[in-house]
Amino acid sequence: ELMVIGHTDTVGTDVVNDDISLKRATLIQQKLVDKGIDPKSIEVVGRGKRAPLIPGDNLDEPRNRRVEIRVK
């Protein structure tokens, strides 16, 4: 089983970043499914700006815009 977690930088509102992070994770989920992974084995989560790699308010940081894939 896999968990695909989308993240954003800290610019913008929680609502907007939650949407962006979920879309980012869903895109990666689709790529995994296209490669033959069973979609039922993939959980998709959007964390928005809640868990940045580089902390800071209103920080336009590319390293925070990412997707993590965790194997359960």
C-alpha positions as a Markdown table, in Angstrom:
| # | Residue | x | y | z |
|---|---|---|---|---|
| 1 | Glu | 0.0 | 0.0 | 0.0 |
| 2 | Leu | 1.1 | 3.5 | -0.8 |
| 3 | Met | 0.3 | 6.9 | 0.6 |
| 4 | Val | 0.8 | 9.9 | -1.8 |
| 5 | Ile | 1.0 | 13.2 | 0.1 |
| 6 | Gly | 1.0 | 16.6 | -1.7 |
| 7 | His | 2.5 | 19.7 | -0.2 |
| 8 | Thr | 2.7 | 23.4 | -1.1 |
| 9 | Asp | 4.8 | 26.4 | -0.2 |
| 10 | Thr | 3.4 | 28.8 | 2.5 |
| 11 | Val | 2.1 | 31.5 | 0.1 |
| 12 | Gly | -1.6 | 31.9 | -0.1 |
| 13 | Thr | -4.6 | 30.7 | 1.9 |
| 14 | Asp | -5.1 | 27.3 | 3.5 |
| 15 | Val | -8.1 | 26.6 | 1.2 |
| 16 | Val | -6.2 | 27.3 | -2.0 |
| 17 | Asn | -3.1 | 25.4 | -0.8 |
| 18 | Asp | -5.2 | 22.4 | 0.3 |
| 19 | Asp | -6.7 | 22.2 | -3.2 |
| 20 | Ile | -3.3 | 22.6 | -4.9 |
| 21 | Ser | -1.6 | 19.9 | -2.8 |
| 22 | Leu | -4.5 | 17.4 | -3.3 |
| 23 | Lys | -4.3 | 18.0 | -7.1 |
| 24 | Arg | -0.6 | 17.5 | -7.0 |
| 25 | Ala | -0.9 | 14.2 | -5.1 |
| 26 | Thr | -3.7 | 13.1 | -7.4 |
| 27 | Leu | -1.6 | 13.7 | -10.5 |
| 28 | Ile | 1.1 | 11.4 | -9.1 |
| 29 | Gln | -1.5 | 8.8 | -8.1 |
| 30 | Gln | -2.6 | 8.7 | -11.8 |
| 31 | Lys | 1.0 | 8.3 | -13.0 |
| 32 | Leu | 1.4 | 5.4 | -10.6 |
| 33 | Val | -1.9 | 3.8 | -11.8 |
| 34 | Asp | -0.7 | 4.3 | -15.4 |
| 35 | Lys | 2.4 | 2.3 | -14.5 |
| 36 | Gly | 0.2 | -0.6 | -13.3 |
| 37 | Ile | -0.2 | 0.0 | -9.6 |
| 38 | Asp | -3.7 | -0.9 | -8.3 |
| 39 | Pro | -5.5 | 2.3 | -7.5 |
| 40 | Lys | -7.1 | 0.7 | -4.5 |
| 41 | Ser | -3.7 | 0.4 | -2.9 |
| 42 | Ile | -3.0 | 4.1 | -3.1 |
| 43 | Glu | -4.2 | 6.6 | -0.5 |
| 44 | Val | -4.1 | 10.3 | -1.6 |
| 45 | Val | -3.7 | 13.1 | 0.9 |
| 46 | Gly | -3.2 | 16.9 | 0.5 |
| 47 | Arg | -1.4 | 18.6 | 3.4 |
| 48 | Gly | -1.3 | 22.1 | 1.9 |
| 49 | Lys | 1.2 | 24.3 | 3.7 |
| 50 | Arg | 1.1 | 22.4 | 7.0 |
| 51 | Ala | 4.4 | 20.5 | 6.8 |
| 52 | Pro | 7.0 | 22.6 | 5.0 |
| 53 | Leu | 10.5 | 21.4 | 4.6 |
| 54 | Ile | 11.7 | 25.0 | 4.8 |
| 55 | Pro | 9.6 | 26.8 | 7.5 |
| 56 | Gly | 8.5 | 30.4 | 7.1 |
| 57 | Asp | 5.4 | 32.4 | 6.7 |
| 58 | Asn | 4.4 | 33.4 | 3.2 |
| 59 | Leu | 7.6 | 31.8 | 1.8 |
| 60 | Asp | 7.8 | 31.1 | -1.9 |
| 61 | Glu | 10.0 | 28.1 | -1.5 |
| 62 | Pro | 10.2 | 25.5 | -4.4 |
| 63 | Arg | 11.4 | 22.7 | -2.0 |
| 64 | Asn | 8.1 | 22.9 | -0.1 |
| 65 | Arg | 6.1 | 22.3 | -3.3 |
| 66 | Arg | 6.5 | 18.5 | -3.4 |
| 67 | Val | 4.9 | 15.1 | -3.3 |
| 68 | Glu | 5.9 | 12.4 | -0.8 |
| 69 | Ile | 5.3 | 8.7 | -1.5 |
| 70 | Arg | 5.2 | 6.5 | 1.6 |
| 71 | Val | 5.1 | 2.7 | 1.5 |
| 72 | Lys | 3.0 | 1.3 | 4.3 |
